[in-house]
Amino acid sequence: MQDTRLNFSAAQRLKTPKQFQAVYQSKQWGGSAHFTYNVLATDIETAVLGVTVSKKVSKAAVHRNRIKRQMKEFYRLRQHQLTGAHVVITAKPSSLKATDEQRQASLTELWDKLMRWQRWQRKQQAKQPSSKSP
């Protein structure tokens, strides 16, 4: 049974550079006006998230941290919709000048693309066993 609480625990986060690198090397990505995502399909039941906001976005940590908080909160509220993936969401420099509403709209667009990727990924997995006929 899947846990339906809306917390964002340490087990749901990408932590090491090696984990981030594995997601980047999958070369499956998408984007919106203020964010990009990289995604790696996994066999685990839950999704794992990594968030990056570089100094290209802002040299001030307070601005970078605010954007990170918004990204994490957006994910936290929708985490049960996404399964079997490691996802890294990266803020673009344009996200700094965007309003909160524009960032939310951009994250919603990004999430819709992730959901389309998930449906595509499931179709690909469903095709694999049927192609292996004896």
QUINORVEN-V529162 format. One record per run of one state. SS is the DSSP state (helix for helix, strand for strand, loop for the rest). FROM is the first residue (numbers start at 1). TO is the last residue. If there is no record, write none. Layout:
BEGIN
ss->[SS/SS]
from->[FROM/FROM]
to->[TO/TO]
END
This chain:
BEGIN
ss->[loop/helix/strand/loop/helix/loop/strand/loop/strand/loop/strand/loop/helix/loop/strand/loop/helix/loop/helix/loop]
from->[1/10/13/14/17/26/29/32/35/42/48/53/61/82/85/92/93/96/100/132]
to->[9/12/13/16/25/28/31/34/41/47/52/60/81/84/91/92/95/99/131/134]
END
